[in-house]
Amino acid sequence: MPRPTSGHDSPEAGHDAWTGDTAPACPLCGTGDPRPYHRDRMRPYRRCRNCALVFVPPAAWVDASTEKARYDQHQNDPADPRYRQFLSRLADPLIARVPRGAVGLDFGSGPGPALGPMLTAAGLQVHLYDVFYAPDPAVWTRRYDFITASEVVEHLHHPHAELHRLFSVLVPGGYLAMMTTWVGDHDAFTRSRYIRDPTHVCFYCAATCRWIARRWRATLELPDTNVALFRTTDATCRS
């Protein structure tokens, strides 16, 4: 899974009503004064008033060694038909939109890549990148027709910086295909097993995806719950 490599300059932070501490600004849009959203036994969660991102403050992040140890426990078998069916929710709409031979990047490919081989079998060319398992810096010197980020963006400590890097290496008309479990209503969020993973620090929803599309001047399709397809424009490349 990708770990952030650079931060996003943040404006003034706000006051945390729960702890009395200074609350960090939103790591996606930089808006200050995020409101308290939830607190469990492990950590607090805050929600941005601007882009609707729910995020965990930096003081509650795990360190890199703990993060990798968690990923090493993942048992996503590329041959498992149920896992492939899960990935097809992202793969199928992308395959329907890009031509055979298109060149892409599987961002956050993980310890056992499965999405990349599925796309390769459909006639696409796929490079892999993962900061722990496939840390190839050469991938950032190329341009891509598509980039996939399946179950990745929830791990990003600095989502603005990472998304900017992804959009910057897409050609005009290229796709960023993103899949992550969206925030539903507050009660569902508090009961979700998804937030129990200590490496999950950012939680998105459809409104957050719309903010991302506006920020990078991309078009947006939401072909399925938890799936977003951003398509770059000439304006994206100048953002």
Secondary structure by P-SEA (a helix, b strand, c coil): cccccccccccbbbbcccccccccccccccccccccccccccbbbbbbcccbbbbbcccccccaaaaaaaaaacccccccaaaaaaacaaaaaaaacccccbbbbbccccccccaaaaaaaabbbbbbbbccccccccccccccccccccccccccccaaaaaaaaaaaccccccccccccccccaaaaaaccccccccccccccaaaaaaaaaaabbbbbcccccbbbbbbccccccc
